[in-house]
Amino acid sequence: MSSSPVRFEDLAKVEKKFAATEVKLLRYQNELQASLFEDRADVVDGVPNFWCLVFEQAPPEIDQFISPSDSAALASLKSLSVIRFETVCDVASGTHLEGDPRSVSFTFEFVENDFFTDKVITKKFWYRTADDGWTGYVSEPTKIHWKEGKDLTHGMLDLAVRVWEREQARAQLPNGGADLGPVEEYDVLVKQVEKMNPGSVSFFAWFGYRGRDVTSEESARATKMEEEMMDKGKSVVRESPAEHDAKGKEPTEEASKEEQSESSDESSDEYTSVKETQSEEEDVSADDKVSEDEAASEDEAASEDEAASEDAPVSDISHTHTSYTAREIFPAGEDLAIALSEDLYPCAIKYFIEAHTQASTPASEPSEVNYVPGETAGQFVDPPDLEDSALMRMVEEDDQRAAKKRKRG
């Protein structure tokens, strides 16, 4: 066994290779399962309330975001499709996209309901890498056309959409309109988010999730740099977007001379620094003799500055990646997207059967999710009858797929 010390750079490099392999496996898995999900969609299309019951039995990671009002709206859900749109493989046309298999889109199809007029609502998530090493989902707010008085997000989704649209229009201006400050209603959105109770946020506010503002260009640049450094066996040294933009051209001859001059003066700077330190130590006693009146005056000035800061508009917040959460109406948007795409959707048959089994138990209570769209509120129906052998077979197959997925994780 080698006694050489473990280098974290080596561990990070191996971990990156594991991550890259998992991405390849996910791409291959998507290609194999694409036709299976199409077959499943054809089958469940004739099963009444299939997706309503699936959401009724959703795991805690999803169920925690579904309120009774959300359940009533989801009762009109006719179908759900999840597509890894950057790796779509069209056999007929021979088209095969080699994008990131983690990018995903959700398409919800609804029947007529009391909450909104939309028949189809789509939400897309792009998997991105930032210059500073951050990776994760970014998205765009999706508008929902609510019926009068039925907005389950209480105006938050509409507000997030308006701010997003204005920011996109601003981005078309010279220099992205950086000198104009935040767009209209940004301050209002941030203040509303501050007052928001996370426990009462509607599931439909998820359609307003944005994540960090990472463009496809920045993501491609950061990914390429990471791949090149990993191929060379070096650690990836991250830089902020500002540092990247400030790089500009190669150092000029004058700059090189200045750098050499600064290097040659280091020894003299160290000597000067020692002398200055001695001088500062001699002045410490004098500096410590600040009068009580002066100290009180400084405290008063600090209090005034603090009060002024509290009264300052929210628009003074720096628009960097550190402040993007200030306008996020559904902070757990990425977590919910992962739970929907990697658990609920692929294991939908299992959750449907669980709902069927529970509803078949005499002691079970009718669930609000079983509300029949178009009927009087409060009327519920049982799931359709299926043969026990078919139920057990589907459960076993679904459990086997889930077990294989856990092993890979």
Secondary structure by P-SEA (a helix, b strand, c coil): cccccccaaaaaaaaaaaaaaaaaaaaaaaaaaaaaaaaaaaaaccccaaaaaaaaaccccccccccaaaaaaaccccbbbbbccccccccccccccccccccbbbbbbbcccccccccbbbbbbbbbccccbbbbbbbbbbbbbcccccccccaaaaaaaaaaaaaaaaaaccccccccccccaaaaaaaaaaaccccccccccccccccccccaaaaaaaaaaaaaaaaacccbbbbcaaaaaaccccccaaaaaaaaaaaaaaaaaaaaaaaaaaaaaaaccccccccaaaaaaaaaaaaaaaaaaaaccccccccccccccccccccaaaaaaaaaacccccaaaaaaaaaaaaaacccccccccccccccccccccccccccaaaaaaaaaaaaaaaaaaaaac
